[in-house]
Amino acid sequence: MESVIGTSRYVAGVCAFGCGRNQVGILVEPRPEFAVDVKDEKQVAAFRNLIWPVVEEANKDAPNFSRVFKEKILVTSADKPMLRAGKGTVTKRATIKLYEHEIDVLRIEVPLPSEWTSSQVRDWLMVHATAVNSESPVNADVDLFEQGFDSLSATFLRNRITGSLKGSPIENIRDVAFRVSLNVVFSNLTLTVLANHLVNLVTGKANTADPKAEIERMIEKYSSGLQGNILRDPATRDGNEGHIILITGSTDRGLDISLLASQRLVYVDGDTSQEQLDLDRNLYEEIRNSVTVIIHNAWRLDFNLSLSTFEPNVRGTRHLIDLALASKKIAKPRFMFTSSITSAQAWDRDGGPIPEEVRSDASLAVGGGYGSAKHVCEKIIAKSGLAATNFRIGQITGAVPRGAWPTTEWIPIVVKSSVTLGALPNIHTNVAGLPTDAVSGTILDVALGEDEPPIMINVVHPRPVEWEALMKTIGDALFAKNVTREPLPIIHSAEWYHRLEEHAVNANEAKMKRVPAIKLLNYLSFFAQGDQHSNLEQDGDANVLAFEYSTEIAERASKTMRELPRISKSDVTRWVDYWESVGWFQDLGSDKFD
């Protein structure tokens, strides 16, 4: 970074700074002939523009977390030159110390709004968001994650917001910085919405949004026009030969790829969120008139996001229902929907095991947007009148032969993070996870069965194992694979979460790679509740681990569920072997043995 910028003919010296701060900055000393009055904002801006092309060149080779934004270029004053050693080499530490005050001021160089109105705060956020988005313009009314933002960008934007607030001379504004949630960007997906949220925090106005009403409005919107009275006689269904199978998305799950060469598979490139799935009319009609079973599995996987973000998924579900209802067959196609146990995330444990039924009360689904949206679809499907099943699926684990458990899921993320944190968490509950092949087997048992499909089944392991026992086996496997020097201790979940929070402070991209659970702080907040994690006063999809689930209907409808063996030590070993084989632990470095 410094060497590249130092090649500019306008620059006499460069020092990068930022250790322990939210972003990297550079201190630049102009050559004498290009010196500027640092008190003149126009001259400073002109010099920044002058050297910006070479800064952009340096940014190309820098990791995301060390990119330099234009407003983080600090220009030295002619009467306070950089300090140098005898041979003219800049003494970096002494120079940074010399400019310590200016560097602290630079952290809040984007002025706070003069008035805390929605329009002024939105414009202020626009400056921050544009800088985070590599200087690309940001539309204030469009989802940030549709404009190039990711989890890291969201973290940087939050850091910039809180850093600016902490620098305010007004005490109550500084206090607001500590009330900005870790999930604030995920929960307020456009700058306009985020601005309104911050204004409410500053002015003390309560958030009047009613999450239950939001769920009910979406159910009403996407169930409109459904009659619920159609022919569903299983005896009139066609055989299962020659069906068109739509495959959406691809992920390495350790599956037998030779199956993809089957002559019975037809690949269709479509978009369920669009009318007629964004297919050619003739192709759509061909599918409509030939399909006998629809298995709807395509869904955005992100537990940080709000309900509104999942509206394209809900809309896609309705479009697939419309496809089934428009079939010319005597009996409409069966509709199989892969829901989630998070659709019942606000269940009251005092009510006993979660039953296998679609509940009418939307308050059951209040919490994370992922589960709320799944509940919306369950209700729409139930109103459709189709022969349908909602599969309320729990934790999916790696299956034989490879034990492939995707590293994008939260338990592998917790395991990797635990290596750096030095311990595994104990949440005093059972794990009812089941392997991928058992989930698919259960779905096919119901989809192709002779009996009328039940409207809801809980796809969780009928014979769960204790979380603590599972963590111990994982710890032993990590040690056996030389990922850790000794088996990791198992500590109280609240203590583990506290360690995670400490690592999250000013986390950069490198830290997030070693401790990826930082990105799931809000989702894992139930860890902080310790033994009281079943108290559902806070939102968080992972609370569903505390629940018990009825599986009576599932076991009656599926041979796979009835005969499912318990998770074994060999299963766990395969998971860890798979994670190591895909390089999940390779960037831990010395963390593995600290």
C-alpha positions in Angstrom: 0.0 0.0 0.0 2.6 2.6 1.1 5.1 1.6 -1.6 2.6 2.0 -4.4 1.3 5.4 -3.2 4.9 6.5 -2.6 5.6 6.3 -6.3 3.3 9.2 -7.1 5.2 12.4 -8.2 2.9 14.4 -5.9 3.9 12.5 -2.7 7.0 13.0 -0.5 6.0 10.5 2.2 3.3 8.0 3.2 2.3 6.3 6.4 -0.6 3.9 6.7 -2.5 3.8 10.0 -5.6 2.2 11.4 -4.5 -0.5 13.9 -7.5 -0.9 16.3 -9.7 1.4 14.2 -12.6 0.7 12.0 -10.9 1.4 8.7 -7.4 1.9 7.3 -6.2 5.4 6.5 -3.1 7.0 5.1 -1.1 10.0 6.1 0.4 11.7 3.0 3.0 14.4 2.8 2.8 16.4 -0.4 6.0 17.3 -2.2 6.9 21.0 -1.5 5.6 22.2 -4.9 2.2 20.6 -4.2 1.9 21.7 -0.6 -1.6 22.7 0.5 -3.2 24.7 3.3 -4.7 21.9 5.4 -7.2 24.4 6.8 -8.6 25.0 3.3 -11.0 22.1 2.6 -11.1 22.9 -1.1 -7.3 22.6 -1.3 -7.3 19.3 0.7 -10.1 17.9 -1.5 -8.2 18.9 -4.7 -5.0 17.1 -3.5 -6.9 14.0 -2.6 -8.4 13.9 -6.1 -4.9 14.4 -7.5 -3.5 11.3 -5.8 -6.7 9.2 -5.9 -5.8 7.3 -9.0 -2.6 5.9 -7.4 -4.6 5.1 -4.2 -7.1 3.2 -6.3 -4.2 1.3 -7.8 -3.0 0.4 -4.3 -6.5 -0.7 -3.3 -6.6 -3.3 -6.1 -4.1 -5.5 -4.4 -5.3 -4.8 -0.8 -7.8 -7.1 1.0 -11.3 -5.6 1.5 -10.7 -4.7 5.2 -7.6 -2.6 4.3 -9.0 -0.6 1.4 -8.4 3.2 1.8 -11.5 5.4 1.3 -11.0 8.9 0.0 -12.1 10.6 3.2 -9.4 8.6 5.1 -6.6 10.4 3.4 -5.0 12.8 5.9 -2.7 15.4 4.4 0.2 16.7 6.4 0.7 20.3 7.2 3.8 22.2 5.8 4.7 23.3 9.3 4.5 19.8 10.7 6.5 17.5 8.3 6.8 13.8 8.8 9.6 12.8 11.1 12.6 11.2 9.5 15.7 9.2 10.4 19.2 10.2 9.4 19.0 8.9 5.8 15.7 10.6 5.2 13.6 7.5 5.9 10.2 8.3 7.5 10.0 7.1 11.1 6.5 5.7 10.9 5.7 5.2 14.6 6.9 8.7 15.6 5.1 10.3 12.7 1.8 8.6 13.6 2.2 9.8 17.2 2.8 13.3 15.9 -0.5 13.3 14.1 -2.4 11.3 16.7 -5.0 14.1 17.3 -5.7 14.6 13.6 -6.1 10.8 13.1 -8.6 10.7 15.9 -10.5 13.6 14.3 -10.4 11.9 10.9 -12.4 9.0 12.3 -15.5 11.2 12.4 -14.6 13.4 9.3 -18.0 12.7 7.7 -19.9 15.4 9.7 -22.9 14.2 11.7 -26.3 15.5 10.5 -27.0 19.0 11.7 -30.6 17.9 12.4 -31.8 14.4 13.1 -34.4 14.3 10.4 -34.9 11.3 8.1 -33.7 13.2 5.0 -30.5 14.5 6.6 -29.7 11.2 8.2 -30.3 9.4 4.9 -27.9 11.7 3.1 -25.3 11.2 5.9 -25.7 7.4 5.6 -25.4 7.7 1.8 -21.8 9.0 2.2 -20.8 6.1 4.5 -22.6 3.5 2.4 -21.0 4.7 -0.9 -17.5 4.6 0.7 -18.1 1.1 2.0 -19.4 0.1 -1.5 -16.1 0.9 -3.2 -17.4 4.3 -4.1 -20.2 2.8 -6.2 -23.5 4.9 -5.9 -26.1 3.5 -3.5 -29.8 3.8 -4.0 -31.4 4.8 -0.7 -34.7 2.9 -1.5 -33.2 -0.4 -2.8 -32.1 -3.3 -0.6 -28.4 -2.8 0.2 -27.7 -6.5 -0.4 -29.0 -6.2 -3.9 -26.4 -3.5 -4.5 -23.3 -5.4 -3.7 -23.4 -5.4 0.1 -22.5 -8.6 2.0 -22.0 -9.5 5.7 -18.6 -7.8 5.8 -19.9 -4.6 4.2 -22.8 -4.5 6.7 -20.3 -4.8 9.6 -18.2 -2.0 8.1 -21.2 0.3 7.7 -22.3 -0.3 11.3 -18.8 0.4 12.5 -18.7 3.7 10.6 -22.1 4.7 12.0 -21.2 3.8 15.6 -17.7 5.4 15.3 -19.2 8.7 14.1 -21.9 8.7 16.9 -19.2 8.1 19.5 -17.3 11.1 18.3 -20.3 13.5 18.8 -19.9 16.3 21.3 -23.5 15.7 22.5 -23.8 13.1 25.2 -27.1 11.6 24.2 -25.9 11.1 20.6 -22.8 9.3 22.0 -25.1 7.1 24.0 -27.0 6.1 20.9 -23.9 4.4 19.6 -24.2 1.8 22.3 -27.9 1.1 21.4 -27.2 0.4 17.7 -27.7 -3.4 17.4 -25.2 -5.7 15.8 -27.8 -6.6 13.3 -28.9 -3.1 12.5 -28.1 -3.2 8.7 -29.7 -6.6 8.3 -32.8 -5.5 10.0 -33.1 -2.2 8.0 -32.3 -3.1 4.5 -32.5 0.2 2.7 -30.8 3.5 3.7 -34.2 5.2 4.0 -35.4 2.6 6.5 -32.1 2.6 8.3 -32.3 6.4 8.6 -35.8 6.3 10.1 -34.5 3.7 12.6 -31.6 5.9 13.7 -33.8 8.9 14.0 -36.1 6.9 16.3 -33.1 5.9 18.4 -31.9 9.5 18.7 -35.4 11.0 19.4 -36.4 8.2 21.7 -39.4 7.2 19.7 -40.4 3.5 20.1 -40.5 1.1 17.2 -44.2 0.7 16.5 -43.8 -2.1 14.0 -45.9 -5.1 14.7 -44.1 -8.3 13.5 -47.2 -10.4 13.9 -49.3 -8.0 11.8 -46.5 -8.0 9.1 -46.7 -11.8 8.9 -50.4 -11.7 8.6 -50.3 -9.0 5.9 -48.0 -11.1 3.8 -50.1 -14.2 4.2 -53.2 -12.2 3.1 -51.3 -10.8 0.1 -50.1 -14.1 -1.3 -53.1 -16.3 -0.4 -55.5 -13.9 -2.2 -57.7 -15.8 -4.7 -57.0 -19.3 -3.4 -60.2 -21.3 -3.2 -59.1 -24.4 -1.4 -61.6 -26.8 -3.0 -60.1 -29.0 -5.7 -59.9 -32.7 -6.6 -57.2 -34.5 -4.6 -57.8 -38.2 -5.1 -54.5 -40.0 -4.9 -55.8 -42.8 -7.0 -56.0 -40.6 -10.1 -52.3 -39.7 -9.9 -50.0 -40.8 -12.8 -47.0 -43.1 -12.2 -43.7 -41.6 -11.4 -42.0 -42.4 -14.8 -41.1 -39.5 -17.1 -41.6 -36.7 -14.7 -39.9 -33.4 -15.4 -37.6 -32.5 -12.4 -36.6 -28.9 -12.0 -33.2 -28.5 -10.3 -32.4 -25.0 -8.9 -29.0 -24.1 -7.5 -25.9 -26.1 -6.8 -23.8 -26.8 -3.7 -21.2 -29.4 -2.9 -23.0 -31.7 -0.7 -20.9 -34.8 -1.3 -23.6 -36.4 -3.5 -23.2 -38.9 -6.2 -22.9 -36.7 -9.3 -23.4 -39.6 -11.7 -27.1 -39.2 -10.8 -27.1 -35.9 -12.6 -26.6 -37.8 -15.9 -29.9 -39.5 -15.6 -32.1 -39.3 -18.8 -35.0 -38.5 -16.5 -33.6 -35.1 -15.5 -34.6 -32.0 -17.4 -32.7 -28.9 -16.5 -34.7 -25.7 -16.7 -33.3 -22.2 -16.2 -36.1 -20.1 -14.7 -36.9 -17.7 -11.9 -39.8 -18.6 -9.6 -40.1 -15.0 -8.4 -41.3 -14.0 -11.9 -44.7 -14.7 -13.5 -44.8 -18.1 -15.2 -41.4 -18.8 -13.6 -39.8 -16.5 -16.3 -40.1 -19.4 -18.8 -41.1 -19.5 -22.4 -44.8 -19.9 -22.7 -44.7 -23.2 -24.5 -42.2 -24.7 -22.0 -44.3 -23.4 -19.0 -47.4 -25.0 -20.5 -45.6 -28.3 -21.1 -44.4 -28.4 -17.5 -47.9 -27.3 -16.2 -49.6 -30.2 -18.0 -47.1 -32.9 -17.2 -45.8 -32.4 -13.7 -47.3 -34.6 -11.0 -45.2 -33.6 -8.0 -43.6 -30.3 -7.1 -40.9 -30.3 -4.5 -40.1 -26.7 -3.6 -36.7 -26.4 -2.0 -35.1 -23.3 -3.4 -34.8 -20.6 -0.7 -32.4 -17.9 0.4 -30.4 -19.1 3.4 -29.6 -16.2 5.7 -30.8 -16.0 9.3 -29.8 -12.3 9.7 -32.4 -10.9 7.3 -35.9 -9.5 7.9 -39.2 -10.9 6.6 -39.5 -8.3 3.8 -36.2 -9.6 2.3 -37.8 -13.0 1.8 -40.7 -11.7 -0.1 -39.3 -12.9 -3.5 -39.2 -16.4 -2.0 -42.7 -16.1 -0.8 -43.8 -14.8 -4.2 -42.0 -17.7 -5.9 -43.9 -20.2 -3.7 -47.2 -18.6 -4.8 -46.1 -18.9 -8.4 -45.4 -22.6 -8.0 -48.8 -23.1 -6.4 -50.4 -21.3 -9.3 -48.5 -23.7 -11.6 -50.0 -26.7 -9.8 -53.5 -25.2 -9.7 -53.3 -24.5 -13.5 -52.6 -28.2 -14.3 -54.9 -29.8 -16.8 -54.7 -33.1 -15.0 -57.8 -34.5 -13.2 -55.9 -34.5 -9.9 -53.6 -31.6 -9.3 -49.9 -32.2 -8.6 -48.8 -32.8 -5.1 -47.0 -29.9 -3.5 -44.0 -30.6 -1.2 -42.5 -27.6 0.6 -39.3 -27.7 2.6 -40.1 -25.5 5.5 -38.1 -25.1 8.7 -38.5 -25.6 12.4 -37.9 -21.9 12.7 -41.4 -21.4 11.4 -42.4 -22.2 15.0 -39.6 -20.1 16.6 -41.9 -18.4 19.2 -43.5 -21.6 20.5 -44.2 -21.7 24.2 -42.3 -24.7 25.7 -45.0 -25.0 28.3 -47.3 -26.2 25.5 -45.3 -29.4 25.2 -43.8 -30.8 22.0 -44.5 -28.7 18.8 -47.3 -30.5 17.0 -47.4 -31.5 13.4 -50.0 -29.0 12.2 -50.3 -25.6 10.6 -51.2 -23.2 13.3 -53.4 -20.2 12.6 -51.8 -17.9 15.1 -49.0 -15.9 13.4 -47.4 -15.0 16.7 -46.0 -18.5 16.6 -43.6 -17.3 13.9 -42.5 -14.0 15.3 -38.7 -13.7 15.4 -36.2 -14.0 12.6 -37.3 -13.2 9.0 -36.3 -16.6 7.7 -38.7 -18.5 9.9 -41.4 -15.9 9.6 -41.4 -16.3 5.8 -41.5 -20.1 6.0 -44.6 -19.8 8.2 -46.2 -17.5 5.6 -45.7 -20.1 2.9 -47.0 -22.9 5.2 -50.3 -20.9 5.6 -50.5 -20.1 1.8 -50.0 -23.8 0.9 -52.6 -24.9 3.5 -55.1 -22.5 1.9 -54.3 -23.7 -1.7 -56.4 -26.9 -1.4 -53.6 -28.9 -3.0 -52.5 -32.3 -1.7 -49.5 -30.8 0.1 -47.0 -31.3 2.9 -45.0 -28.8 4.7 -41.8 -30.4 5.9 -40.7 -28.5 9.0 -37.1 -29.5 8.7 -34.6 -29.2 11.6 -30.8 -29.3 11.7 -29.4 -31.1 8.7 -26.1 -32.8 9.2 -23.5 -34.4 6.8 -24.4 -37.7 5.3 -22.5 -40.8 4.2 -20.2 -41.5 2.5 -18.3 -38.2 2.9 -20.0 -36.5 5.8 -20.5 -33.4 3.7 -21.9 -30.7 6.0 -21.6 -27.3 4.2 -19.4 -24.8 6.0 -21.9 -22.1 5.4 -24.2 -23.5 8.2 -24.1 -22.4 11.7 -22.8 -25.4 13.6 -19.7 -25.8 11.3 -19.2 -22.0 11.8 -19.4 -22.4 15.6 -16.9 -25.3 15.5 -14.3 -23.4 13.5 -14.7 -20.3 15.7 -14.3 -22.4 18.8 -10.7 -23.2 17.8 -9.8 -19.6 18.0 -12.0 -18.9 21.1 -10.3 -21.9 22.8 -13.4 -23.7 23.8 -16.7 -25.3 22.6 -20.0 -24.0 23.9 -22.4 -26.1 26.0 -26.1 -25.1 25.6 -27.6 -27.9 27.6 -30.1 -29.3 25.1 -30.5 -32.1 22.6 -29.5 -32.2 19.0 -32.2 -33.7 16.7 -30.2 -33.4 13.5 -30.5 -35.8 10.7 -28.4 -36.4 7.6 -29.2 -35.0 4.1 -30.1 -38.4 2.7 -32.6 -39.0 5.5 -34.3 -35.6 4.8 -34.6 -36.4 1.0 -35.7 -39.9 1.8 -38.5 -38.6 4.0 -39.7 -36.1 1.4 -39.8 -38.8 -1.3 -41.6 -41.3 1.0 -44.4 -38.7 1.4 -44.3 -37.3 -2.2 -44.6 -40.7 -3.8 -46.6 -42.5 -1.2 -50.0 -44.0 -1.7 -51.7 -42.3 1.2 -53.0 -38.7 1.3 -50.0 -36.6 2.3 -50.3 -34.9 5.8 -50.3 -31.1 5.7 -47.4 -30.9 8.1 -44.7 -33.1 9.5 -41.7 -32.4 11.7 -38.5 -33.6 10.1 -36.3 -33.9 13.2 -34.5 -36.9 14.6 -36.9 -39.0 16.7 -33.9 -40.1 18.8 -31.8 -37.0 19.5 -28.4 -36.9 21.2 -27.2 -34.5 23.9 -25.4 -31.4 22.7 -22.6 -31.7 25.2 -21.9 -35.3 24.1 -21.8 -34.1 20.5 -19.4 -31.3 21.3 -17.1 -33.6 23.2 -17.0 -36.0 20.2 -16.3 -33.1 17.8 -13.5 -31.8 20.1 -11.9 -35.3 20.2 -12.1 -35.5 16.4 -10.5 -32.0 16.0 -7.6 -33.1 18.3 -7.3 -36.4 16.4 -7.0 -34.5 13.1 -4.3 -32.2 14.6 -6.5 -29.2 14.3 -6.0 -28.5 18.0 -3.1 -29.3 20.3 -5.5 -30.9 22.8 -9.2 -31.5 23.0 -11.1 -28.2 23.4 -12.8 -27.7 26.8 -16.5 -27.3 26.8 -17.6 -24.2 28.6 -20.9 -22.5 29.5 -22.5 -21.0 26.4 -22.7 -17.5 28.0 -19.0 -17.5 28.6 -18.4 -18.7 25.0 -20.6 -16.0 23.6 -18.8 -13.4 25.8 -15.5 -14.4 24.2 -17.2 -14.1 20.7 -18.3 -10.6 21.5 -14.8 -9.6 22.5 -13.4 -10.9 19.2 -16.2 -8.9 17.4 -14.9 -5.6 18.6 -13.3 -3.8 15.6 -13.1 -7.2 13.7 -11.5 -7.0 10.3 -11.8 -9.4 7.4 -9.0 -11.6 8.6 -10.5 -12.0 12.0 -13.9 -12.9 10.5 -12.3 -15.7 8.6 -10.8 -17.1 11.7 -14.0 -16.5 13.8 -16.8 -16.6 11.3 -19.4 -16.7 14.1 -18.9 -13.0 14.5 -21.2 -12.6 11.5 -23.9 -14.6 13.4 -23.8 -12.7 16.7 -27.4 -11.8 16.6 -28.5 -15.3 15.4 -26.4 -16.9 18.2 -27.6 -14.5 20.9 -29.5 -17.3 22.6 -26.0 -18.6 23.7 -25.8 -15.5 26.0 -28.9 -16.7 27.9 -27.0 -19.7 29.1 -29.2 -22.3 30.8 -32.1 -19.9 30.4 -31.8 -20.0 26.5 -35.3 -21.4 26.3 -36.7 -18.1 27.5 -37.9 -16.7 24.1 -38.2 -13.0 25.0 -35.4 -12.3 22.5 -35.6 -13.1 18.8 -33.3 -15.7 17.3 -34.0 -18.7 15.1 -31.6 -20.9 16.9 -33.8 -20.9 20.0 -35.7 -23.7 18.3 -32.9 -26.1 19.6 -34.6 -25.8 23.0 -37.9 -27.3 21.7 -39.2 -30.8 21.6 -41.0 -31.9 18.5 -43.8 -34.5 17.9 -42.7 -36.9 15.1 -45.7 -39.3 15.3 -47.1 -38.3 11.9 -43.7 -38.1 10.3 -42.9 -41.7 11.4 -46.3 -42.9 10.3 -45.8 -41.3 6.8 -42.2 -42.2 6.2 -40.3 -45.4 6.5 -37.0 -43.4 6.5 -38.1 -41.6 9.7 -39.2 -44.8 11.4 -35.9 -46.6 10.8 -33.5 -43.7 11.3 -30.4 -44.6 13.4 -29.0 -42.2 16.0 -26.0 -40.0 15.3 -22.8 -42.0 15.9 -19.2 -41.3 16.6 -18.3 -42.3 13.1 -20.8 -39.8 11.7 -19.1 -37.0 13.7 -15.6 -38.1 12.5 -16.8 -37.9 8.9 -18.1 -34.4 9.4 -14.7 -33.2 10.7 -12.9 -35.1 8.0 -15.0 -33.3 5.4 -14.5 -29.9 6.9 -10.7 -30.4 6.9 -10.8 -31.8 3.3 -12.4 -28.6 2.0 -9.9 -26.4 3.9 -12.2 -25.1 6.6 -9.5 -25.0 9.2 -6.5 -24.0 7.0 -6.6 -20.3 7.7 -6.5 -20.6 11.5 -2.7 -20.6 11.6 -1.3 -20.3 15.1 -4.9 -20.1 16.5 -4.9 -23.9 16.3 -2.3 -24.1 19.0 -2.7 -21.0 21.1 
